[in-house]
């Protein structure tokens, strides 16, 4: 009986769509790592001051504003390659763009010209954000509603392997062959998503865009996905939750490498604890998140993950107070990644279910962009100054407090029934060969 229960729990993860989500996640995660923690380490080791380093967090704004061009991925059919399908063709094109952008960043030297590095990082951000638009739309459409939790978990497994793998690989290669070689090798991580799209093919739930002619129909392609979302019951409250729920987590995590550097941790220690311990803690968190999601349901599991992510910021305040401590670093990194793994299943499943299948890529781009825009903007404009003015302990206490509004707002959404009412067709409709306008 126990063996049967174990097999029943594992079987959903072995279905084709969740497995495909894993490989999509690998390719989604690596550009983010290369312009995030990895670039922060590279700049810090080149003697760039903290304010300039944290200002590079503004590069991530490409991910926050990707909804502005996401409608193109939904509504524009590519010539020639379009015969492979809307999602498959865009996956191939954006994958090539990411590879080219990462290669360009590889040859930008921070010591010689920091402006060139900034430009190259922005290009990676734009290419990576567009790649994400395609990947997210493809992932949601190949998953049945019943698979959204499992598929989100598998996608997060892949994302973590892609980001952590790129981060660790870059550090190891950079220490031996230079940053140029490190970035060039990591560029190959775009291939899993491209290959998956070719093997799996066009999603069964994908609804082909209606052919449009004239300026009025083109304008409709731009605004219709957002109008549909924003005219739902309680849309303003839902969007407010999306905006504020991750402020503390984003603000804290985009400065964590500066903390490690100031505490005197070496590249090898960062690779072992930040990438090694964090990697396994994240995988365990994803598994636990899947269990919580299945047993507690969407609403309660999301609430649990929000509380845990808030507490995880407090662990970095403890690390900052303790100083250079391998045990402290392992504990803080381990707990933060465990909490993020749970949230990666529950929150991503909820956000995926919010979309309408007619506008999957555009609406999820809006949701995922809004999810961290406030935290990234605050980080890029003031995090470095806050750290210098307050010190790391008070700074991470501040990030803990900043997580409270999201927790309270989601609690109110549960009580009011707004969480259930907000679910879109992607969270309700099974695969169907029928297409809709």
C-alpha positions in Angstrom: 0.0 0.0 0.0 2.8 2.4 0.9 4.6 1.6 -2.4 1.4 2.3 -4.3 0.9 5.6 -2.6 4.4 6.6 -3.3 4.1 5.7 -7.0 0.8 7.6 -7.2 2.5 10.7 -5.8 5.4 10.5 -8.2 3.5 9.5 -11.4 2.2 13.0 -12.2 5.7 14.3 -12.3 6.6 11.8 -15.0 3.9 12.8 -17.5 5.0 14.4 -20.7 3.9 18.0 -20.0 5.4 18.3 -16.5 8.7 16.8 -17.8 8.7 19.3 -20.6 8.1 22.1 -18.0 11.3 21.0 -16.3 13.4 21.6 -19.4 11.7 24.9 -20.1 12.6 26.0 -16.6 16.2 25.2 -17.2 16.4 27.6 -20.1 14.3 30.2 -18.3 16.5 30.4 -15.3 20.0 30.9 -16.7 19.8 34.4 -18.2 18.4 35.7 -14.9 21.3 34.3 -13.0 23.9 35.7 -15.5 22.6 39.3 -15.1 21.8 38.9 -11.4 24.1 37.3 -8.7 26.7 36.3 -11.2 27.1 39.8 -12.7 27.0 41.2 -9.2 30.0 39.0 -8.2 31.8 39.9 -11.4 31.4 43.7 -10.9 32.3 43.5 -7.2 35.5 41.6 -8.0 36.4 44.3 -10.5 36.1 47.0 -7.7 32.9 48.6 -8.8 31.3 50.5 -5.9 28.1 49.2 -4.2 25.8 51.9 -5.5 26.8 51.2 -9.1 26.5 47.4 -8.5 23.0 47.7 -7.0 22.0 50.0 -9.8 22.5 47.1 -12.2 19.3 45.6 -10.6 17.5 48.1 -13.0 18.5 45.7 -15.8 15.8 43.4 -14.5 13.2 46.0 -15.4 13.2 44.4 -18.8 11.5 41.5 -17.1 9.0 43.9 -15.5 8.1 45.7 -18.6 7.9 42.6 -20.9 4.1 42.8 -21.0 4.5 45.8 -23.3 5.7 43.6 -26.1 4.2 40.2 -25.0 1.2 40.7 -27.3 3.6 40.3 -30.2 4.4 36.7 -29.2 0.6 36.0 -28.9 -0.5 37.8 -32.0 2.3 38.0 -34.6 2.9 35.0 -36.8 6.5 34.6 -37.9 7.2 34.1 -41.6 8.5 30.7 -42.7 9.2 29.4 -39.2 5.6 30.1 -38.3 4.7 26.9 -40.1 6.1 25.1 -37.0 3.5 26.7 -34.9 3.1 30.0 -33.0 4.8 28.9 -29.8 7.5 26.7 -31.4 8.6 29.3 -33.9 8.9 32.0 -31.3 10.8 29.6 -29.0 13.5 29.1 -31.6 13.9 32.7 -32.5 14.1 34.1 -29.0 16.4 31.3 -28.0 18.9 32.3 -30.6 18.6 36.0 -29.5 19.4 35.0 -25.9 22.5 33.0 -27.0 23.7 36.1 -29.0 23.1 38.5 -26.1 24.9 36.4 -23.6 27.9 36.0 -25.9 27.9 39.8 -26.3 28.0 40.3 -22.5 30.8 37.8 -22.3 33.2 40.2 -24.1 32.1 43.4 -22.2 34.9 44.3 -19.7 33.7 46.1 -16.5 37.2 47.5 -15.9 37.5 49.0 -19.3 34.0 50.4 -19.9 31.2 50.0 -17.4 28.7 51.5 -19.9 29.4 48.7 -22.4 28.6 46.2 -19.6 25.4 48.0 -18.8 24.3 48.0 -22.4 25.2 44.3 -22.9 23.3 43.4 -19.6 20.2 45.3 -20.8 20.3 43.3 -24.1 20.5 40.1 -22.1 17.6 41.3 -20.0 15.4 42.1 -23.0 16.2 38.9 -24.8 15.8 36.8 -21.6 12.5 38.5 -20.8 11.2 37.8 -24.3 12.4 34.2 -24.0 10.4 34.0 -20.8 7.3 35.3 -22.4 7.4 32.4 -24.9 8.4 29.8 -22.3 5.6 30.8 -19.9 2.9 30.8 -22.6 4.1 27.4 -23.8 4.3 25.9 -20.3 0.8 27.0 -19.3 -0.7 25.7 -22.6 0.9 22.3 -22.5 -0.3 21.7 -18.9 -3.9 20.6 -18.1 -5.5 22.5 -15.2 -4.9 19.5 -13.0 -1.2 19.7 -13.8 -0.6 23.3 -13.0 0.7 22.6 -9.5 2.9 19.7 -10.6 4.0 21.6 -13.8 4.9 24.7 -11.8 7.0 22.5 -9.5 8.8 20.9 -12.3 9.3 24.3 -14.0 10.8 25.6 -10.7 13.0 22.5 -10.5 14.3 23.4 -13.9 14.6 27.1 -13.2 16.7 26.4 -10.1 19.0 24.0 -11.9 19.4 26.4 -14.8 20.0 29.5 -12.6 22.1 27.6 -10.0 23.9 25.7 -12.6 24.7 28.8 -14.6 25.8 30.6 -11.4 28.1 27.8 -10.1 29.4 27.0 -13.6 30.2 30.6 -14.2 32.1 31.0 -10.9 34.1 27.8 -11.5 35.0 28.6 -15.1 35.7 32.3 -14.3 38.2 31.3 -11.6 40.1 29.2 -14.1 39.4 30.5 -17.6 38.0 34.0 -17.2 34.5 35.5 -17.3 34.4 35.5 -21.1 34.7 31.7 -21.2 32.2 31.4 -18.3 29.4 33.3 -20.1 30.0 31.6 -23.5 29.6 28.2 -22.0 26.5 29.2 -20.1 24.9 30.5 -23.3 24.3 26.8 -24.3 21.6 26.6 -21.6 19.1 28.1 -24.0 19.1 24.8 -25.9 16.9 22.7 -23.6 13.8 24.9 -24.2 14.4 25.1 -27.9 14.8 21.3 -28.2 11.7 20.7 -26.0 9.6 22.8 -28.3 10.7 20.9 -31.3 10.1 17.5 -29.7 6.8 18.2 -27.9 5.4 20.5 -30.7 2.6 23.0 -30.5 0.5 22.9 -27.3 -2.9 21.3 -27.6 -4.5 24.1 -25.6 -3.0 26.9 -27.7 -5.5 29.1 -29.5 -4.1 30.5 -32.7 -4.4 34.2 -32.9 -7.1 35.5 -35.2 -5.6 37.0 -38.3 -5.8 40.8 -38.1 -5.7 43.5 -40.7 -5.7 47.3 -40.3 -4.6 49.5 -37.5 -7.7 49.1 -35.4 -7.4 45.3 -35.3 -3.7 45.6 -34.6 -4.5 47.9 -31.7 -7.0 45.4 -30.4 -4.3 42.8 -30.3 -2.3 45.0 -28.0 -5.0 46.1 -25.5 -7.5 43.2 -25.5 -5.4 40.8 -23.2 -5.1 43.5 -20.6 -8.7 44.8 -20.8 -9.9 41.2 -20.3 -7.8 40.8 -17.2 -8.5 44.3 -15.7 -12.3 44.1 -16.1 -12.6 41.0 -14.0 -14.2 41.2 -10.6 -11.7 42.6 -8.1 -9.0 43.0 -10.7 -7.5 46.0 -9.0 -7.1 44.1 -5.7 -5.6 41.1 -7.5 -3.1 43.3 -9.3 -2.2 45.1 -6.0 -1.5 41.7 -4.4 0.7 40.7 -7.4 2.6 44.0 -7.0 3.3 43.9 -3.3 3.5 40.2 -2.3 7.2 39.9 -3.1 8.6 43.3 -2.3 10.6 42.1 0.8 11.9 39.0 -0.9 13.1 40.8 -4.0 14.6 43.7 -2.1 16.6 41.2 0.1 17.7 38.7 -2.5 19.1 41.2 -5.0 21.6 42.4 -2.4 22.6 39.2 -0.8 25.8 38.8 -2.8 26.9 42.2 -1.5 26.4 40.8 2.0 28.5 37.8 1.3 31.3 39.9 -0.2 31.4 42.2 2.7 31.4 39.3 5.2 34.5 38.0 3.4 33.1 34.8 1.9 35.3 33.4 -1.0 34.0 32.4 -4.4 34.3 28.7 -3.4 32.4 29.3 -0.2 29.7 31.1 -2.1 29.5 28.3 -4.7 29.3 25.6 -1.9 26.7 27.3 0.3 24.8 29.7 -1.9 24.7 27.4 -4.9 25.2 24.0 -3.3 23.2 24.1 0.0 20.7 26.5 -1.6 20.2 24.2 -4.6 19.2 21.2 -2.5 17.1 23.2 -0.1 15.2 24.7 -3.0 14.6 21.2 -4.5 13.3 20.0 -1.1 11.1 23.1 -0.9 9.6 22.4 -4.3 8.7 18.9 -3.2 7.2 20.1 0.0 5.4 22.8 -1.9 3.8 20.1 -4.1 2.7 18.1 -1.1 1.3 21.3 0.6 -0.5 22.3 -2.6 -2.1 18.9 -3.0 -3.2 18.5 0.6 -4.0 22.1 1.6 -5.3 23.4 -1.7 -4.3 26.6 -3.5 -5.4 29.2 -1.0 -3.9 27.9 2.2 -0.7 26.7 0.5 -0.1 30.2 -1.0 -0.7 31.7 2.5 1.9 29.4 4.1 4.4 30.1 1.4 4.0 33.9 1.9 4.7 33.6 5.6 7.7 31.4 5.1 9.2 33.8 2.5 8.8 36.7 5.0 10.6 34.8 7.8 13.4 33.8 5.4 14.5 37.5 5.1 14.9 37.6 8.9 17.4 34.8 8.6 19.7 37.1 6.7 19.5 39.7 9.4 20.8 36.9 11.8 23.6 36.1 9.4 24.6 39.7 9.1 24.7 40.0 12.9 26.7 36.8 13.3 29.4 37.8 10.7 31.5 35.4 8.7 29.9 32.0 9.7 29.7 29.1 7.4 27.0 27.5 9.5 25.1 30.8 9.6 25.4 31.1 5.8 24.2 27.5 5.3 21.2 28.1 7.6 20.1 31.4 6.0 20.6 30.2 2.5 19.0 26.8 3.2 15.9 28.3 4.8 15.5 31.0 2.2 15.7 28.6 -0.7 13.4 26.1 1.1 10.7 28.8 1.4 11.2 30.0 -2.1 10.8 26.5 -3.4 7.4 26.2 -1.7 6.4 29.6 -3.1 7.6 28.6 -6.5 5.0 25.9 -6.7 2.0 27.5 -5.0 2.3 31.1 -6.1 3.3 30.3 -9.7 0.4 27.8 -9.9 -2.0 30.5 -8.8 -0.6 33.1 -11.2 -0.7 30.6 -14.1 -4.4 29.8 -13.4 -5.2 33.5 -13.6 -4.6 33.6 -17.3 -7.1 33.4 -20.2 -6.1 30.8 -22.8 -6.7 33.4 -25.6 -4.0 35.6 -24.2 -1.7 33.3 -22.2 1.6 34.8 -23.0 0.6 38.5 -22.7 -1.4 38.0 -19.4 1.2 35.9 -17.7 3.9 38.4 -18.8 1.8 41.1 -17.1 1.4 39.1 -13.9 5.0 37.9 -13.6 6.3 41.4 -14.5 4.2 43.0 -11.9 5.2 40.4 -9.3 8.6 42.0 -8.6 8.6 45.4 -10.3 8.3 47.4 -7.0 11.0 45.4 -5.2 13.4 45.7 -8.2 12.8 49.4 -8.6 13.4 50.1 -4.9 16.5 47.8 -5.0 18.0 49.5 -8.1 17.4 53.0 -6.8 18.0 52.8 -3.1 19.1 49.4 -1.8 22.8 50.2 -1.9 22.2 53.5 -0.1 19.9 51.8 2.5 22.6 49.2 3.2 25.2 51.8 3.7 22.9 54.0 5.9 21.3 51.3 8.0 23.7 48.4 8.0 22.8 44.9 6.8 21.0 43.8 10.0 18.5 46.7 10.0 18.2 46.4 6.2 17.1 42.8 6.3 14.7 43.5 9.2 13.2 46.2 6.9 12.7 43.6 4.1 11.0 41.3 6.6 8.5 44.0 7.5 8.0 44.8 3.8 6.6 41.4 3.3 3.6 41.9 5.7 1.2 43.8 3.3 1.2 40.9 0.8 0.3 38.4 3.6 -2.5 40.5 5.0 -3.9 41.3 1.5 -4.1 37.6 0.5 -5.7 36.7 3.8 -8.5 39.3 2.9 -8.8 37.9 -0.6 -9.4 34.4 0.8 -12.0 35.7 3.2 -13.8 37.6 0.5 -13.9 34.8 -2.1 -11.8 36.8 -4.5 -9.1 34.1 -5.0 -11.7 31.6 -6.4 -13.4 34.3 -8.5 -10.1 35.4 -10.1 -9.3 32.1 -11.8 -9.2 32.3 -15.6 -9.8 29.7 -18.3 -6.2 28.4 -18.0 -7.2 27.2 -14.6 -10.5 25.7 -15.6 -10.5 24.4 -19.2 -8.9 21.1 -20.3 -7.1 20.6 -23.6 -9.5 20.9 -26.6 -8.9 21.0 -30.3 -11.4 23.8 -30.7 -9.9 27.2 -31.2 -11.3 30.5 -30.0 -10.9 34.0 -31.2 
